[in-house]
Amino acid sequence: MTGANLALGAACLWFLAANLIAVLPSRDHHWRAAYGLIAVGVPILGWVVYTNGPWIGLLVLAAGASVLRWPLRYLGRWVKARVRP
């Protein structure tokens, strides 16, 4: 297996783990899991970009953003509140 295939395989495992975590019950609405997924997903995304190029990296980034859409929405609201007085 080449490095490009390993990187995409790791991304697929990340997506599988994210979807499995989503179906489990959680008291904190999956926020701890989201932090863990972000911490693991950022290096995997960097690996995908390094081995497969920026276009495939953008596709993986968009897919990851669709999985973690609520943390991104809260981040956008936080940034918007900090920028506007």
PDB file with one MODEL, atoms N, CA, C and O in Angstrom:
MODEL        1
ATOM      1  N   MET A   1       0.834  -1.175   0.000  1.00  0.00           N
ATOM      2  CA  MET A   1       0.000   0.000   0.000  1.00  0.00           C
ATOM      3  C   MET A   1       0.886   1.249   0.000  1.00  0.00           C
ATOM      4  O   MET A   1       1.897   1.301   0.701  1.00  0.00           O
ATOM      5  N   THR A   2       0.507   2.229  -0.775  1.00  0.00           N
ATOM      6  CA  THR A   2       1.291   3.461  -0.831  1.00  0.00           C
ATOM      7  C   THR A   2       0.856   4.417   0.275  1.00  0.00           C
ATOM      8  O   THR A   2      -0.168   4.216   0.927  1.00  0.00           O
ATOM      9  N   GLY A   3       1.659   5.461   0.469  1.00  0.00           N
ATOM     10  CA  GLY A   3       1.341   6.453   1.488  1.00  0.00           C
ATOM     11  C   GLY A   3       0.034   7.168   1.226  1.00  0.00           C
ATOM     12  O   GLY A   3      -0.689   7.514   2.160  1.00  0.00           O
ATOM     13  N   ALA A   4      -0.277   7.394  -0.057  1.00  0.00           N
ATOM     14  CA  ALA A   4      -1.530   8.064  -0.401  1.00  0.00           C
ATOM     15  C   ALA A   4      -2.722   7.206   0.005  1.00  0.00           C
ATOM     16  O   ALA A   4      -3.712   7.717   0.530  1.00  0.00           O
ATOM     17  N   ASN A   5      -2.626   5.909  -0.238  1.00  0.00           N
ATOM     18  CA  ASN A   5      -3.719   5.024   0.136  1.00  0.00           C
ATOM     19  C   ASN A   5      -3.844   4.904   1.649  1.00  0.00           C
ATOM     20  O   ASN A   5      -4.953   4.818   2.176  1.00  0.00           O
ATOM     21  N   LEU A   6      -2.712   4.898   2.351  1.00  0.00           N
ATOM     22  CA  LEU A   6      -2.759   4.833   3.817  1.00  0.00           C
ATOM     23  C   LEU A   6      -3.411   6.076   4.401  1.00  0.00           C
ATOM     24  O   LEU A   6      -4.190   5.986   5.350  1.00  0.00           O
ATOM     25  N   ALA A   7      -3.095   7.230   3.840  1.00  0.00           N
ATOM     26  CA  ALA A   7      -3.683   8.476   4.335  1.00  0.00           C
ATOM     27  C   ALA A   7      -5.193   8.487   4.112  1.00  0.00           C
ATOM     28  O   ALA A   7      -5.949   8.875   5.003  1.00  0.00           O
ATOM     29  N   LEU A   8      -5.629   8.070   2.950  1.00  0.00           N
ATOM     30  CA  LEU A   8      -7.070   8.024   2.679  1.00  0.00           C
ATOM     31  C   LEU A   8      -7.748   6.949   3.518  1.00  0.00           C
ATOM     32  O   LEU A   8      -8.896   7.115   3.930  1.00  0.00           O
ATOM     33  N   GLY A   9      -7.053   5.860   3.771  1.00  0.00           N
ATOM     34  CA  GLY A   9      -7.590   4.822   4.654  1.00  0.00           C
ATOM     35  C   GLY A   9      -7.752   5.335   6.073  1.00  0.00           C
ATOM     36  O   GLY A   9      -8.749   5.039   6.732  1.00  0.00           O
ATOM     37  N   ALA A  10      -6.775   6.103   6.549  1.00  0.00           N
ATOM     38  CA  ALA A  10      -6.884   6.700   7.878  1.00  0.00           C
ATOM     39  C   ALA A  10      -8.050   7.680   7.938  1.00  0.00           C
ATOM     40  O   ALA A  10      -8.763   7.735   8.940  1.00  0.00           O
ATOM     41  N   ALA A  11      -8.246   8.451   6.876  1.00  0.00           N
ATOM     42  CA  ALA A  11      -9.381   9.374   6.828  1.00  0.00           C
ATOM     43  C   ALA A  11     -10.701   8.608   6.850  1.00  0.00           C
ATOM     44  O   ALA A  11     -11.648   9.022   7.518  1.00  0.00           O
ATOM     45  N   CYS A  12     -10.767   7.510   6.132  1.00  0.00           N
ATOM     46  CA  CYS A  12     -11.992   6.695   6.141  1.00  0.00           C
ATOM     47  C   CYS A  12     -12.245   6.102   7.523  1.00  0.00           C
ATOM     48  O   CYS A  12     -13.393   6.045   7.963  1.00  0.00           O
ATOM     49  N   LEU A  13     -11.198   5.661   8.213  1.00  0.00           N
ATOM     50  CA  LEU A  13     -11.363   5.154   9.576  1.00  0.00           C
ATOM     51  C   LEU A  13     -11.828   6.264  10.515  1.00  0.00           C
ATOM     52  O   LEU A  13     -12.633   6.021  11.415  1.00  0.00           O
ATOM     53  N   TRP A  14     -11.324   7.481  10.310  1.00  0.00           N
ATOM     54  CA  TRP A  14     -11.767   8.617  11.103  1.00  0.00           C
ATOM     55  C   TRP A  14     -13.262   8.860  10.904  1.00  0.00           C
ATOM     56  O   TRP A  14     -13.993   9.077  11.871  1.00  0.00           O
ATOM     57  N   PHE A  15     -13.717   8.822   9.640  1.00  0.00           N
ATOM     58  CA  PHE A  15     -15.139   9.020   9.353  1.00  0.00           C
ATOM     59  C   PHE A  15     -15.984   7.906   9.949  1.00  0.00           C
ATOM     60  O   PHE A  15     -17.075   8.167  10.456  1.00  0.00           O
ATOM     61  N   LEU A  16     -15.505   6.681   9.899  1.00  0.00           N
ATOM     62  CA  LEU A  16     -16.225   5.562  10.489  1.00  0.00           C
ATOM     63  C   LEU A  16     -16.334   5.739  12.002  1.00  0.00           C
ATOM     64  O   LEU A  16     -17.405   5.542  12.577  1.00  0.00           O
ATOM     65  N   ALA A  17     -15.226   6.111  12.647  1.00  0.00           N
ATOM     66  CA  ALA A  17     -15.250   6.345  14.088  1.00  0.00           C
ATOM     67  C   ALA A  17     -16.193   7.491  14.443  1.00  0.00           C
ATOM     68  O   ALA A  17     -16.932   7.405  15.424  1.00  0.00           O
ATOM     69  N   ALA A  18     -16.174   8.552  13.660  1.00  0.00           N
ATOM     70  CA  ALA A  18     -17.056   9.696  13.927  1.00  0.00           C
ATOM     71  C   ALA A  18     -18.522   9.292  13.835  1.00  0.00           C
ATOM     72  O   ALA A  18     -19.339   9.721  14.650  1.00  0.00           O
ATOM     73  N   ASN A  19     -18.852   8.479  12.860  1.00  0.00           N
ATOM     74  CA  ASN A  19     -20.241   8.044  12.715  1.00  0.00           C
ATOM     75  C   ASN A  19     -20.647   7.058  13.803  1.00  0.00           C
ATOM     76  O   ASN A  19     -21.795   7.068  14.247  1.00  0.00           O
ATOM     77  N   LEU A  20     -19.727   6.214  14.236  1.00  0.00           N
ATOM     78  CA  LEU A  20     -20.037   5.302  15.337  1.00  0.00           C
ATOM     79  C   LEU A  20     -20.225   6.075  16.637  1.00  0.00           C
ATOM     80  O   LEU A  20     -21.118   5.753  17.422  1.00  0.00           O
ATOM     81  N   ILE A  21     -19.403   7.083  16.873  1.00  0.00           N
ATOM     82  CA  ILE A  21     -19.545   7.911  18.066  1.00  0.00           C
ATOM     83  C   ILE A  21     -20.884   8.648  18.041  1.00  0.00           C
ATOM     84  O   ILE A  21     -21.503   8.847  19.087  1.00  0.00           O
ATOM     85  N   ALA A  22     -21.328   9.050  16.861  1.00  0.00           N
ATOM     86  CA  ALA A  22     -22.564   9.817  16.744  1.00  0.00           C
ATOM     87  C   ALA A  22     -23.792   9.013  17.163  1.00  0.00           C
ATOM     88  O   ALA A  22     -24.769   9.596  17.632  1.00  0.00           O
ATOM     89  N   VAL A  23     -23.768   7.707  17.008  1.00  0.00           N
ATOM     90  CA  VAL A  23     -24.944   6.908  17.363  1.00  0.00           C
ATOM     91  C   VAL A  23     -24.958   6.503  18.828  1.00  0.00           C
ATOM     92  O   VAL A  23     -25.965   5.986  19.311  1.00  0.00           O
ATOM     93  N   LEU A  24     -23.856   6.728  19.548  1.00  0.00           N
ATOM     94  CA  LEU A  24     -23.803   6.388  20.963  1.00  0.00           C
ATOM     95  C   LEU A  24     -24.430   7.500  21.795  1.00  0.00           C
ATOM     96  O   LEU A  24     -24.314   8.676  21.450  1.00  0.00           O
ATOM     97  N   PRO A  25     -25.091   7.133  22.885  1.00  0.00           N
ATOM     98  CA  PRO A  25     -25.644   8.180  23.755  1.00  0.00           C
ATOM     99  C   PRO A  25     -24.529   8.924  24.481  1.00  0.00           C
ATOM    100  O   PRO A  25     -23.475   8.361  24.775  1.00  0.00           O
ATOM    101  N   SER A  26     -24.782  10.202  24.762  1.00  0.00           N
ATOM    102  CA  SER A  26     -23.777  11.026  25.417  1.00  0.00           C
ATOM    103  C   SER A  26     -24.459  12.059  26.305  1.00  0.00           C
ATOM    104  O   SER A  26     -25.480  12.637  25.931  1.00  0.00           O
ATOM    105  N   ARG A  27     -23.887  12.286  27.483  1.00  0.00           N
ATOM    106  CA  ARG A  27     -24.451  13.275  28.391  1.00  0.00           C
ATOM    107  C   ARG A  27     -24.069  14.690  28.013  1.00  0.00           C
ATOM    108  O   ARG A  27     -24.821  15.626  28.282  1.00  0.00           O
ATOM    109  N   ASP A  28     -22.916  14.860  27.395  1.00  0.00           N
ATOM    110  CA  ASP A  28     -22.449  16.206  27.045  1.00  0.00           C
ATOM    111  C   ASP A  28     -22.663  16.526  25.569  1.00  0.00           C
ATOM    112  O   ASP A  28     -22.002  17.408  25.021  1.00  0.00           O
ATOM    113  N   HIS A  29     -23.569  15.825  24.936  1.00  0.00           N
ATOM    114  CA  HIS A  29     -23.904  16.045  23.523  1.00  0.00           C
ATOM    115  C   HIS A  29     -22.684  15.894  22.619  1.00  0.00           C
ATOM    116  O   HIS A  29     -22.542  16.622  21.636  1.00  0.00           O
ATOM    117  N   HIS A  30     -21.810  14.957  22.949  1.00  0.00           N
ATOM    118  CA  HIS A  30     -20.661  14.562  22.127  1.00  0.00           C
ATOM    119  C   HIS A  30     -19.571  15.619  22.024  1.00  0.00           C
ATOM    120  O   HIS A  30     -18.754  15.546  21.105  1.00  0.00           O
ATOM    121  N   TRP A  31     -19.519  16.595  22.919  1.00  0.00           N
ATOM    122  CA  TRP A  31     -18.491  17.627  22.803  1.00  0.00           C
ATOM    123  C   TRP A  31     -17.100  17.081  23.082  1.00  0.00           C
ATOM    124  O   TRP A  31     -16.156  17.448  22.383  1.00  0.00           O
ATOM    125  N   ARG A  32     -16.941  16.216  24.079  1.00  0.00           N
ATOM    126  CA  ARG A  32     -15.612  15.630  24.336  1.00  0.00           C
ATOM    127  C   ARG A  32     -15.161  14.798  23.148  1.00  0.00           C
ATOM    128  O   ARG A  32     -13.988  14.830  22.778  1.00  0.00           O
ATOM    129  N   ALA A  33     -16.071  14.063  22.555  1.00  0.00           N
ATOM    130  CA  ALA A  33     -15.728  13.272  21.373  1.00  0.00           C
ATOM    131  C   ALA A  33     -15.352  14.176  20.202  1.00  0.00           C
ATOM    132  O   ALA A  33     -14.446  13.857  19.432  1.00  0.00           O
ATOM    133  N   ALA A  34     -16.044  15.296  20.072  1.00  0.00           N
ATOM    134  CA  ALA A  34     -15.722  16.233  18.990  1.00  0.00           C
ATOM    135  C   ALA A  34     -14.322  16.796  19.160  1.00  0.00           C
ATOM    136  O   ALA A  34     -13.591  16.941  18.180  1.00  0.00           O
ATOM    137  N   TYR A  35     -13.933  17.119  20.405  1.00  0.00           N
ATOM    138  CA  TYR A  35     -12.573  17.615  20.644  1.00  0.00           C
ATOM    139  C   TYR A  35     -11.546  16.554  20.277  1.00  0.00           C
ATOM    140  O   TYR A  35     -10.518  16.866  19.677  1.00  0.00           O
ATOM    141  N   GLY A  36     -11.817  15.314  20.631  1.00  0.00           N
ATOM    142  CA  GLY A  36     -10.906  14.227  20.270  1.00  0.00           C
ATOM    143  C   GLY A  36     -10.831  14.014  18.771  1.00  0.00           C
ATOM    144  O   GLY A  36      -9.752  13.794  18.222  1.00  0.00           O
ATOM    145  N   LEU A  37     -11.985  14.078  18.105  1.00  0.00           N
ATOM    146  CA  LEU A  37     -11.998  13.916  16.647  1.00  0.00           C
ATOM    147  C   LEU A  37     -11.237  15.040  15.960  1.00  0.00           C
ATOM    148  O   LEU A  37     -10.552  14.805  14.965  1.00  0.00           O
ATOM    149  N   ILE A  38     -11.348  16.244  16.473  1.00  0.00           N
ATOM    150  CA  ILE A  38     -10.606  17.360  15.897  1.00  0.00           C
ATOM    151  C   ILE A  38      -9.111  17.152  16.099  1.00  0.00           C
ATOM    152  O   ILE A  38      -8.318  17.363  15.181  1.00  0.00           O
ATOM    153  N   ALA A  39      -8.730  16.736  17.311  1.00  0.00           N
ATOM    154  CA  ALA A  39      -7.307  16.530  17.614  1.00  0.00           C
ATOM    155  C   ALA A  39      -6.685  15.438  16.758  1.00  0.00           C
ATOM    156  O   ALA A  39      -5.513  15.531  16.392  1.00  0.00           O
ATOM    157  N   VAL A  40      -7.441  14.421  16.438  1.00  0.00           N
ATOM    158  CA  VAL A  40      -6.931  13.339  15.589  1.00  0.00           C
ATOM    159  C   VAL A  40      -7.079  13.685  14.114  1.00  0.00           C
ATOM    160  O   VAL A  40      -6.241  13.301  13.299  1.00  0.00           O
ATOM    161  N   GLY A  41      -8.143  14.408  13.766  1.00  0.00           N
ATOM    162  CA  GLY A  41      -8.442  14.687  12.363  1.00  0.00           C
ATOM    163  C   GLY A  41      -7.526  15.689  11.701  1.00  0.00           C
ATOM    164  O   GLY A  41      -7.262  15.581  10.504  1.00  0.00           O
ATOM    165  N   VAL A  42      -7.033  16.663  12.447  1.00  0.00           N
ATOM    166  CA  VAL A  42      -6.163  17.680  11.851  1.00  0.00           C
ATOM    167  C   VAL A  42      -4.861  17.063  11.318  1.00  0.00           C
ATOM    168  O   VAL A  42      -4.483  17.356  10.184  1.00  0.00           O
ATOM    169  N   PRO A  43      -4.161  16.222  12.093  1.00  0.00           N
ATOM    170  CA  PRO A  43      -2.965  15.584  11.506  1.00  0.00           C
ATOM    171  C   PRO A  43      -3.282  14.661  10.335  1.00  0.00           C
ATOM    172  O   PRO A  43      -2.513  14.580   9.377  1.00  0.00           O
ATOM    173  N   ILE A  44      -4.414  13.968  10.415  1.00  0.00           N
ATOM    174  CA  ILE A  44      -4.796  13.107   9.283  1.00  0.00           C
ATOM    175  C   ILE A  44      -5.056  13.955   8.046  1.00  0.00           C
ATOM    176  O   ILE A  44      -4.656  13.583   6.943  1.00  0.00           O
ATOM    177  N   LEU A  45      -5.719  15.083   8.220  1.00  0.00           N
ATOM    178  CA  LEU A  45      -5.955  15.986   7.091  1.00  0.00           C
ATOM    179  C   LEU A  45      -4.641  16.484   6.510  1.00  0.00           C
ATOM    180  O   LEU A  45      -4.484  16.531   5.290  1.00  0.00           O
ATOM    181  N   GLY A  46      -3.700  16.855   7.359  1.00  0.00           N
ATOM    182  CA  GLY A  46      -2.385  17.269   6.870  1.00  0.00           C
ATOM    183  C   GLY A  46      -1.690  16.165   6.101  1.00  0.00           C
ATOM    184  O   GLY A  46      -1.058  16.427   5.077  1.00  0.00           O
ATOM    185  N   TRP A  47      -1.798  14.925   6.580  1.00  0.00           N
ATOM    186  CA  TRP A  47      -1.214  13.781   5.897  1.00  0.00           C
ATOM    187  C   TRP A  47      -1.861  13.566   4.531  1.00  0.00           C
ATOM    188  O   TRP A  47      -1.174  13.287   3.549  1.00  0.00           O
ATOM    189  N   VAL A  48      -3.179  13.697   4.475  1.00  0.00           N
ATOM    190  CA  VAL A  48      -3.891  13.542   3.201  1.00  0.00           C
ATOM    191  C   VAL A  48      -3.449  14.612   2.209  1.00  0.00           C
ATOM    192  O   VAL A  48      -3.215  14.311   1.038  1.00  0.00           O
ATOM    193  N   VAL A  49      -3.332  15.857   2.667  1.00  0.00           N
ATOM    194  CA  VAL A  49      -2.902  16.941   1.776  1.00  0.00           C
ATOM    195  C   VAL A  49      -1.475  16.698   1.296  1.00  0.00           C
ATOM    196  O   VAL A  49      -1.166  16.905   0.122  1.00  0.00           O
ATOM    197  N   TYR A  50      -0.616  16.262   2.195  1.00  0.00           N
ATOM    198  CA  TYR A  50       0.788  16.019   1.843  1.00  0.00           C
ATOM    199  C   TYR A  50       0.932  14.896   0.825  1.00  0.00           C
ATOM    200  O   TYR A  50       1.747  14.998  -0.092  1.00  0.00           O
ATOM    201  N   THR A  51       0.159  13.835   0.969  1.00  0.00           N
ATOM    202  CA  THR A  51       0.327  12.675   0.080  1.00  0.00           C
ATOM    203  C   THR A  51      -0.545  12.730  -1.168  1.00  0.00           C
ATOM    204  O   THR A  51      -0.169  12.178  -2.202  1.00  0.00           O
ATOM    205  N   ASN A  52      -1.703  13.384  -1.095  1.00  0.00           N
ATOM    206  CA  ASN A  52      -2.645  13.358  -2.216  1.00  0.00           C
ATOM    207  C   ASN A  52      -2.843  14.690  -2.905  1.00  0.00           C
ATOM    208  O   ASN A  52      -3.447  14.746  -3.977  1.00  0.00           O
ATOM    209  N   GLY A  53      -2.345  15.766  -2.312  1.00  0.00           N
ATOM    210  CA  GLY A  53      -2.498  17.072  -2.935  1.00  0.00           C
ATOM    211  C   GLY A  53      -3.624  17.871  -2.322  1.00  0.00           C
ATOM    212  O   GLY A  53      -4.441  17.344  -1.567  1.00  0.00           O
ATOM    213  N   PRO A  54      -3.659  19.154  -2.658  1.00  0.00           N
ATOM    214  CA  PRO A  54      -4.630  20.052  -2.016  1.00  0.00           C
ATOM    215  C   PRO A  54      -6.076  19.810  -2.428  1.00  0.00           C
ATOM    216  O   PRO A  54      -6.974  20.065  -1.626  1.00  0.00           O
ATOM    217  N   TRP A  55      -6.340  19.335  -3.627  1.00  0.00           N
ATOM    218  CA  TRP A  55      -7.737  19.146  -4.052  1.00  0.00           C
ATOM    219  C   TRP A  55      -8.398  18.010  -3.291  1.00  0.00           C
ATOM    220  O   TRP A  55      -9.537  18.143  -2.843  1.00  0.00           O
ATOM    221  N   ILE A  56      -7.702  16.902  -3.142  1.00  0.00           N
ATOM    222  CA  ILE A  56      -8.235  15.796  -2.350  1.00  0.00           C
ATOM    223  C   ILE A  56      -8.332  16.230  -0.888  1.00  0.00           C
ATOM    224  O   ILE A  56      -9.277  15.867  -0.187  1.00  0.00           O
ATOM    225  N   GLY A  57      -7.346  17.010  -0.432  1.00  0.00           N
ATOM    226  CA  GLY A  57      -7.395  17.547   0.924  1.00  0.00           C
ATOM    227  C   GLY A  57      -8.614  18.419   1.162  1.00  0.00           C
ATOM    228  O   GLY A  57      -9.224  18.357   2.230  1.00  0.00           O
ATOM    229  N   LEU A  58      -8.972  19.225   0.183  1.00  0.00           N
ATOM    230  CA  LEU A  58     -10.176  20.049   0.314  1.00  0.00           C
ATOM    231  C   LEU A  58     -11.440  19.202   0.384  1.00  0.00           C
ATOM    232  O   LEU A  58     -12.372  19.533   1.118  1.00  0.00           O
ATOM    233  N   LEU A  59     -11.477  18.111  -0.376  1.00  0.00           N
ATOM    234  CA  LEU A  59     -12.628  17.210  -0.307  1.00  0.00           C
ATOM    235  C   LEU A  59     -12.735  16.561   1.068  1.00  0.00           C
ATOM    236  O   LEU A  59     -13.826  16.458   1.628  1.00  0.00           O
ATOM    237  N   VAL A  60     -11.597  16.121   1.610  1.00  0.00           N
ATOM    238  CA  VAL A  60     -11.602  15.514   2.942  1.00  0.00           C
ATOM    239  C   VAL A  60     -11.959  16.562   3.995  1.00  0.00           C
ATOM    240  O   VAL A  60     -12.682  16.258   4.945  1.00  0.00           O
ATOM    241  N   LEU A  61     -11.466  17.783   3.840  1.00  0.00           N
ATOM    242  CA  LEU A  61     -11.816  18.866   4.762  1.00  0.00           C
ATOM    243  C   LEU A  61     -13.319  19.148   4.728  1.00  0.00           C
ATOM    244  O   LEU A  61     -13.938  19.320   5.778  1.00  0.00           O
ATOM    245  N   ALA A  62     -13.902  19.197   3.545  1.00  0.00           N
ATOM    246  CA  ALA A  62     -15.341  19.440   3.426  1.00  0.00           C
ATOM    247  C   ALA A  62     -16.144  18.305   4.054  1.00  0.00           C
ATOM    248  O   ALA A  62     -17.158  18.547   4.708  1.00  0.00           O
ATOM    249  N   ALA A  63     -15.695  17.077   3.858  1.00  0.00           N
ATOM    250  CA  ALA A  63     -16.384  15.941   4.471  1.00  0.00           C
ATOM    251  C   ALA A  63     -16.265  15.997   5.987  1.00  0.00           C
ATOM    252  O   ALA A  63     -17.237  15.733   6.695  1.00  0.00           O
ATOM    253  N   GLY A  64     -15.092  16.337   6.489  1.00  0.00           N
ATOM    254  CA  GLY A  64     -14.913  16.461   7.935  1.00  0.00           C
ATOM    255  C   GLY A  64     -15.729  17.598   8.515  1.00  0.00           C
ATOM    256  O   GLY A  64     -16.264  17.479   9.618  1.00  0.00           O
ATOM    257  N   ALA A  65     -15.831  18.696   7.790  1.00  0.00           N
ATOM    258  CA  ALA A  65     -16.641  19.822   8.244  1.00  0.00           C
ATOM    259  C   ALA A  65     -18.120  19.453   8.280  1.00  0.00           C
ATOM    260  O   ALA A  65     -18.858  19.954   9.127  1.00  0.00           O
ATOM    261  N   SER A  66     -18.559  18.592   7.382  1.00  0.00           N
ATOM    262  CA  SER A  66     -19.960  18.168   7.415  1.00  0.00           C
ATOM    263  C   SER A  66     -20.224  17.266   8.613  1.00  0.00           C
ATOM    264  O   SER A  66     -21.334  17.255   9.145  1.00  0.00           O
ATOM    265  N   VAL A  67     -19.225  16.515   9.040  1.00  0.00           N
ATOM    266  CA  VAL A  67     -19.381  15.668  10.222  1.00  0.00           C
ATOM    267  C   VAL A  67     -19.369  16.520  11.484  1.00  0.00           C
ATOM    268  O   VAL A  67     -20.166  16.294  12.393  1.00  0.00           O
ATOM    269  N   LEU A  68     -18.476  17.492  11.546  1.00  0.00           N
ATOM    270  CA  LEU A  68     -18.319  18.343  12.732  1.00  0.00           C
ATOM    271  C   LEU A  68     -18.952  19.713  12.516  1.00  0.00           C
ATOM    272  O   LEU A  68     -18.333  20.732  12.819  1.00  0.00           O
ATOM    273  N   ARG A  69     -20.155  19.749  12.006  1.00  0.00           N
ATOM    274  CA  ARG A  69     -20.765  21.024  11.650  1.00  0.00           C
ATOM    275  C   ARG A  69     -21.140  21.861  12.871  1.00  0.00           C
ATOM    276  O   ARG A  69     -21.045  23.087  12.804  1.00  0.00           O
ATOM    277  N   TRP A  70     -21.562  21.255  13.984  1.00  0.00           N
ATOM    278  CA  TRP A  70     -21.944  22.048  15.152  1.00  0.00           C
ATOM    279  C   TRP A  70     -20.761  22.735  15.799  1.00  0.00           C
ATOM    280  O   TRP A  70     -20.874  23.913  16.139  1.00  0.00           O
ATOM    281  N   PRO A  71     -19.622  22.065  15.992  1.00  0.00           N
ATOM    282  CA  PRO A  71     -18.474  22.815  16.510  1.00  0.00           C
ATOM    283  C   PRO A  71     -18.062  23.961  15.596  1.00  0.00           C
ATOM    284  O   PRO A  71     -17.629  25.008  16.077  1.00  0.00           O
ATOM    285  N   LEU A  72     -18.190  23.776  14.288  1.00  0.00           N
ATOM    286  CA  LEU A  72     -17.858  24.854  13.359  1.00  0.00           C
ATOM    287  C   LEU A  72     -18.847  26.012  13.469  1.00  0.00           C
ATOM    288  O   LEU A  72     -18.461  27.177  13.367  1.00  0.00           O
ATOM    289  N   ARG A  73     -20.118  25.690  13.675  1.00  0.00           N
ATOM    290  CA  ARG A  73     -21.110  26.764  13.845  1.00  0.00           C
ATOM    291  C   ARG A  73     -20.829  27.565  15.109  1.00  0.00           C
ATOM    292  O   ARG A  73     -20.893  28.794  15.093  1.00  0.00           O
ATOM    293  N   TYR A  74     -20.518  26.876  16.200  1.00  0.00           N
ATOM    294  CA  TYR A  74     -20.199  27.589  17.444  1.00  0.00           C
ATOM    295  C   TYR A  74     -18.912  28.387  17.313  1.00  0.00           C
ATOM    296  O   TYR A  74     -18.810  29.485  17.861  1.00  0.00           O
ATOM    297  N   LEU A  75     -17.933  27.858  16.600  1.00  0.00           N
ATOM    298  CA  LEU A  75     -16.708  28.616  16.354  1.00  0.00           C
ATOM    299  C   LEU A  75     -17.009  29.872  15.545  1.00  0.00           C
ATOM    300  O   LEU A  75     -16.485  30.944  15.849  1.00  0.00           O
ATOM    301  N   GLY A  76     -17.841  29.753  14.526  1.00  0.00           N
ATOM    302  CA  GLY A  76     -18.220  30.919  13.730  1.00  0.00           C
ATOM    303  C   GLY A  76     -18.944  31.965  14.552  1.00  0.00           C
ATOM    304  O   GLY A  76     -18.703  33.161  14.389  1.00  0.00           O
ATOM    305  N   ARG A  77     -19.839  31.520  15.446  1.00  0.00           N
ATOM    306  CA  ARG A  77     -20.541  32.466  16.307  1.00  0.00           C
ATOM    307  C   ARG A  77     -19.580  33.151  17.270  1.00  0.00           C
ATOM    308  O   ARG A  77     -19.706  34.347  17.534  1.00  0.00           O
ATOM    309  N   TRP A  78     -18.613  32.387  17.796  1.00  0.00           N
ATOM    310  CA  TRP A  78     -17.638  32.950  18.729  1.00  0.00           C
ATOM    311  C   TRP A  78     -16.769  33.996  18.036  1.00  0.00           C
ATOM    312  O   TRP A  78     -16.521  35.069  18.586  1.00  0.00           O
ATOM    313  N   VAL A  79     -16.304  33.676  16.817  1.00  0.00           N
ATOM    314  CA  VAL A  79     -15.478  34.625  16.066  1.00  0.00           C
ATOM    315  C   VAL A  79     -16.294  35.870  15.713  1.00  0.00           C
ATOM    316  O   VAL A  79     -15.798  36.992  15.814  1.00  0.00           O
ATOM    317  N   LYS A  80     -17.529  35.668  15.304  1.00  0.00           N
ATOM    318  CA  LYS A  80     -18.392  36.792  14.955  1.00  0.00           C
ATOM    319  C   LYS A  80     -18.630  37.703  16.158  1.00  0.00           C
ATOM    320  O   LYS A  80     -18.645  38.925  16.010  1.00  0.00           O
ATOM    321  N   ALA A  81     -18.814  37.126  17.345  1.00  0.00           N
ATOM    322  CA  ALA A  81     -19.006  37.931  18.549  1.00  0.00           C
ATOM    323  C   ALA A  81     -17.730  38.680  18.933  1.00  0.00           C
ATOM    324  O   ALA A  81     -17.800  39.776  19.488  1.00  0.00           O
ATOM    325  N   ARG A  82     -16.580  38.106  18.644  1.00  0.00           N
ATOM    326  CA  ARG A  82     -15.312  38.777  18.973  1.00  0.00           C
ATOM    327  C   ARG A  82     -15.005  39.897  18.000  1.00  0.00           C
ATOM    328  O   ARG A  82     -14.401  40.898  18.385  1.00  0.00           O
ATOM    329  N   VAL A  83     -15.406  39.750  16.749  1.00  0.00           N
ATOM    330  CA  VAL A  83     -15.094  40.761  15.729  1.00  0.00           C
ATOM    331  C   VAL A  83     -16.020  41.960  15.876  1.00  0.00           C
ATOM    332  O   VAL A  83     -15.578  43.105  15.785  1.00  0.00           O
ATOM    333  N   ARG A  84     -17.295  41.701  16.100  1.00  0.00           N
ATOM    334  CA  ARG A  84     -18.269  42.791  16.252  1.00  0.00           C
ATOM    335  C   ARG A  84     -18.273  43.273  17.691  1.00  0.00           C
ATOM    336  O   ARG A  84     -18.322  42.460  18.614  1.00  0.00           O
ATOM    337  N   PRO A  85     -18.221  44.576  17.895  1.00  0.00           N
ATOM    338  CA  PRO A  85     -18.250  45.113  19.284  1.00  0.00           C
ATOM    339  C   PRO A  85     -19.646  45.058  19.888  1.00  0.00           C
ATOM    340  O   PRO A  85     -19.840  45.464  21.033  1.00  0.00           O
TER     341      PRO A  85
ENDMDL
END
